[in-house]
Amino acid sequence: MSRSALYESDFHAWAKEQAALLRAGKLMQADIDRIAEEIDSMGRTEKRELVSRLTILLLHLLKWRFQPTLRGRSWRLSVEGQRLDVESHLADNPSLKAALEAAIAQAYRRAAIDAQRETGLDAAVFPVACPWSFDQIMDPGFWPDAE
């Protein structure tokens, strides 16, 4: 079976084969272009994971800020858990720290939409851009209060 056919029909088998070829130093037999594409894809996946974690974190911070009467254990634990997940993800992928500003902006846009849906509040209630710094978002003592 050709490299292309194996890649299309059984990705797991293709990946194991490619890893074995690389370990054996058989670069001429390896599917270098696809390996490079997969590595690039892995990098994008790690960034998407960061944005996803930040979205959930920001969503719960928005709900905390704009629905103070509904604050509860579940929101608090979600914020605490997401903070740990973001911290761990950045520890595993420190180069993503350079992309934090863009990741927060992207995550906030999604969190604001989700907050509208979950709270029933109008879009105008929520700030257009994220009102908190990364340090605030990650600070275990930070809980946004109604202003």
Secondary structure, DSSP 8 states (H G I E B T S, - for coil): --HHHHHHH-HHHHHHHHHHHHHTT-TTTS-HHHHHHHHHHHHHHHHHHHHHHHHHHHHHHHHHHH-GGG--HHHHHHHHHHHHHHHHHHHH-GGGGGGHHHHHHHHHHHHHHHHHHHH---GGGS-SS--S-HHHHH-TT------
